[in-house]
Every structure is written in C-alpha cells, then in structure tokens.
C-alpha cells in the first residue's frame, strides 16, 4: 500500500493536469502513462549500462541507441522547458508509439491513434519534475501508484464501470490459485486489473522447495508471451490496459480490440484455461449484433447471460472462471435465466 505522502504527490500531479485544461480522467491517466513508460525505458537502459560497466563490456541490445539518445528521460529532464517539449512531443512520444521497432505488435496497434495532449512547455516541465520525484524503482510501489491513479476512474461518473475494487480482484485471484502455465483471459479487460493481479500473485508463488515457480524452465517465457489475454472495444482502455501490464513487467500481453459479444469478434473457442472478469452489464443488446455461437447457447439479449455463454465458449475443457455477475443470474425467473443456470450445473461430456 502507498503512504499518504505518496498519495499526496499523485494527487498534486493529477491537479496539475486539471489546472492546465486536461480534465478528462482517462486522458490524464493516458498522458501520465506515456511519461511513466518513457521513464521506465530509460531506467532499464541505465540498468543495462551499469551492468555493462561492471563487466567491462558494451551495452547489449540497447533500447535507444545513439539515434534516440535525446528521447531518454535522463537526457531531456535536464533541458529547458521549450527544448523538453520539442523532444518529448516530436521524438520520444513517436518512439514509444512504435517502441523503436518496425514490426507491428498488439501494443503498437493500440498506440497508433495515441495523441500527446501536453502542448504547454511549462506544464510538461512541471509534470516531469513531479514524476521524477516518485519512487518508481520498486515494482510493487510503482504498481501501487498506478493502481491509485486508476482508482480515480471510480469517481469519474460512467468511467467507474471500468474498474473493479482491487481487494475484490485480489480475493478472486487467490480463490482461483492460478498456476504458472495458465492461459488467462479477461474478455472485458478495461484497465487490465485482473491480469495484473494474476501477475503479482504468480511472482510471489513458490513451489514446495521454496523456489519461485516462475523461475522453472519455460515458465518465465510463457508468463511474458503467452499467458495474458484481454479484449476490449474502447481504444483508450486498450492503451491504458497495455500500459498497465507493461509497467507491471509483462513483456508482450495479448490485448486485442474486440467487442466480445459481437458477430465480428472472431472465432475464438476453447482457448483459455482461466477467465477472470467483471464485464459491463448494460441490460440488453441488439439481437442482430450478437454472435451466432452465443445465441446457439442461450436465446437472449441480456448481456449478463450472453457473457456467461461467451465464457463457456472460451474455456478449454477443465477450465475455470471467476466472474462478477448481477444477482439476476442466480435468481432471475425468466426462461433464459433458468436455462443458463441449468447449463452451468449440468455435467460436461
């Protein structure tokens, strides 16, 4: 948990944006995420340089190289306000949009439409100075700080639907006890809180001999590249979710743009061993827009029932799910409600 002093620093950072005309909570978090990510890349580069100096070698796999040297946080934070704005807006931000690579990844697809909204040099200088004072060296503290920022979405009107309270997420993950070779999906991932919680759980998981489970052969690679999957149809959420996962040290999360209930979501069936979700239950959807494979399971337009049908389609045999649902799923008396309960308790062939 972060201290009151750190919360005050985050609150002051937040207020700085609001006082300078960037008041949409999602936009504020996006802009802070971009700057945090730039700083994290520089921290990684500094660690590589330190290791190389200790061993008397050249830096291997440099993130920036000489071409993007000015994009580094440790470089531009010492420049004048005007020079800093020019570097971040015209060089560093385009660099992180592609991560300096030519190939397309899920991350670069989501970042394609990202916009850097800070156009005031004094504002950027102020924000960079404040972020530089945050204790971001420790992964847990960094994650807690980011979660505290995300918690501000809860007070942002309809945006509150995107976030599940962290203690509820933590409880659900612990009840599910995910293993190191799970393939986990949140089909309405929002800010990716469930996936982050699984990552933190697995980092602390040890085998009977007291060894970290993720250090076993192949587990770390699976964790970074194959374990985490999420879907959302909101571009801003996709960017924030991707940033959240990468700031928590997950190298290549598979966060995709998709309306999970729609016909065009793609043919994904029996793909995951675990589902964790708090999908948006907004009543009913247009019948013609619902994916046919879901209407074959249950004939309804109610989202809470359609999402359950979706989860059943997505899970591998033997897979498990922990989801938050409205009480109507358990106590609704309609034919569709009764049928979904019957499907849930009947034996699987």
Helices and strands as residue ranges (DSSP letters): H 4-19, H 25-55, G 69-71, H 73-76, H 81-87, I 88-92, H 93-98, H 106-111, H 121-132, H 139-151, G 152-155, G 157-162, H 166-176, E 184-186, H 193-203, G 213-215, H 219-225, E 228-232, H 235-247, E 254-257, G 263-265, E 272-277, G 287-289, H 292-295, H 303-314, E 315-323, H 328-331, H 335-345
